[in-house]
Amino acid sequence: MYEAAAVSESMRALGKEKALSLSVNRKYVEGWGRPGDAGVLALDEVQQPLGAAWYRLHPTSDPGYGFISPTIPELTIGVCADTRGQGIGSALLRALLELAEQEGYAALSLSVDRNNPALYLYEQLGFQDARVSEPEDTSLTMIKRLR
Ligand SMILES: CC(C)(COP(=O)(O)OP(=O)(O)OC[C@H]1O[C@@H](n2cnc3c(N)ncnc32)[C@H](O)[C@@H]1OP(=O)(O)O)[C@@H](O)C(=O)NCCC(=O)NCCS
């Protein structure tokens, strides 16, 4: 979660413990294991985690930042800074999309800062502008429709 959240300077400045205690971040991991929660981990050869991608359903009363509907899970992804750019993020996303499809979801959503290069990765994997964000919003909500 920290690797996924520490994109902005302000979040990095807080440090791991403080950043993870913020409700903006907690809502994606707190009480992990509730119905609908699912994810994939990338591990190195000695089983150390290199990154993770997961999704979670959010109720309309307590939506995530990339919320579209309570039946469309929102994804989060983070890869350890020293192993980025090696295909781990793409592999995690492909595995997660497959999982969501197997679970029968119609779509996945996400929220990404418009300046984050991760946006290109999402586009490469078929995510599109969900048309719920305003042009002046710094973040864009995206959707990937599944079969
Ligand atoms: C986004 C993230 C998960 C991608 O993981 P990764 O293992 O680096 O991704 P890959 O190596 O599989 O793919 C890289 C692709 O992502 C894009 N990309 C993502 N971050 C990038 C960066 N900092 N610089 C350049 N390209 C980047 C590029 O389109 C690239 O495609 P290319 O190799 O064809 O040029 C990882 O960079 C990360 O953890 N970033 C910080 C957290 C974050 O931004 N999470 C998403 C919040 S919405």
The ligand as an ORCA input file, in Angstrom:
! r2SCAN-3c Opt
* xyz 0 1
  C       2.841      1.989    -11.722
  C       3.687      0.780    -11.352
  C       2.859     -0.183    -10.510
  C       4.141      0.080    -12.620
  O       4.898     -1.055    -12.254
  P       6.209     -1.454    -13.104
  O       6.660     -2.784    -12.629
  O       7.167     -0.333    -13.027
  O       5.546     -1.528    -14.547
  P       6.079     -2.305    -15.840
  O       7.564     -2.401    -15.792
  O       5.304     -3.537    -15.999
  O       5.563     -1.350    -16.987
  C       6.054     -0.078    -17.103
  C       5.036      0.639    -17.943
  O       4.287      1.467    -17.085
  C       4.400      2.809    -17.493
  N       5.093      3.453    -16.387
  C       4.673      3.346    -15.109
  N       5.444      4.085    -14.296
  C       6.383      4.639    -15.055
  C       7.455      5.524    -14.800
  N       7.730      5.996    -13.569
  N       8.215      5.933    -15.832
  C       7.952      5.493    -17.068
  N       6.946      4.653    -17.372
  C       6.170      4.233    -16.383
  C       5.054      2.827    -18.830
  O       4.016      2.938    -19.780
  C       5.718      1.481    -18.957
  O       5.488      0.889    -20.192
  P       6.725      0.600    -21.194
  O       7.670     -0.265    -20.448
  O       6.068     -0.069    -22.372
  O       7.251      1.963    -21.495
  C       4.950      1.198    -10.541
  O       5.688      2.120    -11.322
  C       4.632      1.819     -9.198
  O       4.499      1.129     -8.185
  N       4.532      3.158     -9.174
  C       4.252      3.874     -7.930
  C       2.863      3.618     -7.447
  C       1.813      4.001     -8.455
  O       1.946      4.957     -9.209
  N       0.737      3.226     -8.414
  C      -0.405      3.492     -9.236
  C      -1.255      4.518     -8.581
  S      -2.717      4.794     -9.529
*
